Amino acid sequence: MKAKTLLCLGMLVLVTPALSGCWLLAAGGAGAYGGYKAKEEGYTLQNPVKKERSSEQQEVD
């Protein structure tokens, strides 16, 4: 019984660091996808983030 518990604990300790890289990769992919979709909608990556105006909207202002 004690050997089984130690084995499970050892597996948990070895697997956790391997999964941390996967989470970082998934978060980076989600951020890249969000930036791509924002660019499709006309937003630019500036500080502050703002939406590009078309020439018609600029004439009205």
N, C-alpha and C positions, 0 to 999 in steps of 0.2 A: 504494500500500500504506500509506504513512504517513497519507494523507488519510483512509482508511477507519478506521484506528486512532484518529485524532483525533476523527472523527465518533462512533465508538462510545463513546469516553471522555466526550465532551461530552454525549451522550445519557444516559449513566449519571449524570453529575453533575447533570443537570437533572431526571431522574426520581426520584432518591433522596429529595429533600425532599418531593416530592408524595406519595410512598408513606408517609412517616412519619406523616402525619395519619391515614391509613387504619388504621395499626396502633394508634394511640391510640384511635380510634373503636371498633375491634374489641375492644380490651382493656376499654374502658368498658362496652361492651355485655355482655361476658362477666361482668364484675363485677355489673352490674345484674341479670342473669339469675340469678346465684348468690345474690344477696340475696333475690330474689323466691322462689326455690325454698326457701331457708332459712326464710323467713316462712311458706310453706306447711307446713313441717314443725314449726312452732311455736316457732322461735327468734326472739328479739328482738334488736334492734340496740342493745345497751347495752354498757357496759364493766364487766365482761367479758361476752362473748356467752354467753347462757344460754338454755335451753329453758324455755318457759312450762309451768307445772304445771296440770293439770286440778284441779277441786275434789276429786275422789276421791283423787288422789295427795296433796293437801295434808292431808286428814284422816288418812291413814295415817302421815304423818311425825310 
